[in-house]
Amino acid sequence: TKHGRASFGALLFQDLAVVPLFAAIHDGIGSACVKAALALAFVEIVGKRVLDTMFYFAARSRSQEAFLSVVLLTVLSMSATTEALGLTATLGAFLAGLALSETR
């Protein structure tokens, strides 16, 4: 419906706007934009390229353990990456959720 699409668009905008805001609160405005752009680019690349391939092989194995392992690896690696960039692990978990939402 028209209202459903408008609500979904507003919620998606809020989710994407939170990344630079978290970075700005943590580091200040100057380097925050660069770090947030790097984090979003990382999510885009990982979400579309790497995770699709990993989930494809996990689905082929028909193993729930393989699927769960890929999800946990995604969350932990995103959290470690954002910690390495000087951002919070919470932001990494949020970005992992965005990356997982982009998989098929």
Backbone torsions as a table, in degrees:
resi	resn	phi	psi	omega
1	THR	NA	167.9	-178.9
2	LYS	-65.3	-42.1	-179.2
3	HIS	-70.4	-35.4	178.1
4	GLY	-64.5	-42.2	178.2
5	ARG	-66.5	-39.2	178.5
6	ALA	-66.0	-41.6	178.5
7	SER	-65.2	-43.2	179.3
8	PHE	-62.4	-41.1	178.7
9	GLY	-62.7	-41.4	179.2
10	ALA	-66.6	-41.6	179.4
11	LEU	-67.1	-38.8	177.9
12	LEU	-65.4	-40.9	177.0
13	PHE	-61.4	-41.8	178.8
14	GLN	-62.3	-41.8	179.0
15	ASP	-62.9	-41.6	-179.4
16	LEU	-74.8	-29.4	-179.7
17	ALA	-74.3	-20.6	-176.3
18	VAL	-70.6	-28.6	-177.6
19	VAL	-62.6	-54.6	178.4
20	PRO	-65.7	-30.5	179.1
21	LEU	-67.4	-42.8	175.3
22	PHE	-58.9	-43.9	-179.5
23	ALA	-66.3	-38.8	-179.5
24	ALA	-66.9	-38.9	178.7
25	ILE	-66.0	-38.9	-174.9
26	HIS	-76.4	-42.9	-170.8
27	ASP	-116.4	-13.2	-171.7
28	GLY	100.0	166.6	-170.8
29	ILE	-71.7	-37.0	-173.6
30	GLY	-57.3	-63.9	-177.0
31	SER	-83.5	-11.4	-177.7
32	ALA	-65.0	-40.1	-179.0
33	CYS	-64.6	-40.0	179.2
34	VAL	-66.0	-47.0	-179.4
35	LYS	-65.0	-40.3	178.7
36	ALA	-65.7	-39.0	177.6
37	ALA	-65.3	-41.0	176.2
38	LEU	-62.7	-42.1	-179.4
39	ALA	-65.2	-43.4	179.4
40	LEU	-67.7	-37.4	176.6
41	ALA	-64.7	-40.0	178.2
42	PHE	-62.3	-42.6	178.9
43	VAL	-63.7	-42.1	-179.0
44	GLU	-63.5	-46.2	-178.8
45	ILE	-67.5	-48.1	-178.2
46	VAL	-67.2	-43.0	-177.3
47	GLY	-62.9	-38.1	-175.9
48	LYS	-89.9	-31.6	-173.4
49	ARG	-100.8	-62.1	-170.4
50	VAL	-73.8	-48.2	-175.1
51	LEU	-67.0	-36.4	177.3
52	ASP	-60.3	-42.2	179.1
53	THR	-65.9	-44.2	-179.7
54	MET	-64.5	-42.0	178.7
55	PHE	-70.1	-29.4	175.9
56	TYR	-62.1	-47.7	179.9
57	PHE	-69.5	-34.6	176.6
58	ALA	-65.9	-38.3	178.4
59	ALA	-69.4	-36.7	178.1
60	ARG	-64.8	-31.5	-179.4
61	SER	-76.3	-17.2	-179.0
62	ARG	54.5	38.1	-179.1
63	SER	-115.9	126.0	177.1
64	GLN	-66.4	-32.5	179.5
65	GLU	-65.5	-39.7	178.5
66	ALA	-64.7	-42.6	178.7
67	PHE	-61.9	-48.0	179.7
68	LEU	-63.5	-36.9	178.4
69	SER	-63.5	-40.1	178.9
70	VAL	-65.8	-41.2	179.5
71	VAL	-63.9	-47.6	-179.7
72	LEU	-64.6	-40.0	176.9
73	LEU	-61.4	-38.6	178.9
74	THR	-63.5	-49.3	-177.8
75	VAL	-63.8	-45.7	-178.7
76	LEU	-67.5	-38.7	-179.5
77	SER	-71.2	-37.2	176.7
78	MET	-66.4	-40.2	178.3
79	SER	-64.1	-42.2	178.9
80	ALA	-65.9	-37.0	179.6
81	THR	-65.9	-44.8	179.8
82	THR	-68.7	-33.2	174.3
83	GLU	-63.6	-40.0	178.9
84	ALA	-66.1	-30.0	177.3
85	LEU	-80.6	-5.4	179.9
86	GLY	90.8	13.0	177.4
87	LEU	-102.1	-176.0	-176.2
88	THR	-88.7	155.8	176.3
89	ALA	-68.3	-28.5	177.3
90	THR	-62.8	-40.5	176.3
91	LEU	-63.4	-37.6	177.4
92	GLY	-63.0	-41.0	177.7
93	ALA	-65.4	-38.9	177.1
94	PHE	-63.5	-44.1	178.6
95	LEU	-65.7	-33.2	175.8
96	ALA	-63.6	-39.9	176.1
97	GLY	-62.3	-39.5	176.2
98	LEU	-64.9	-42.5	-179.5
99	ALA	-66.1	-40.9	179.6
100	LEU	-67.2	-30.0	179.8
101	SER	-72.1	-18.3	-179.6
102	GLU	-89.9	-4.0	-179.0
103	THR	-80.9	160.2	178.9
104	ARG	-88.4	NA	NA
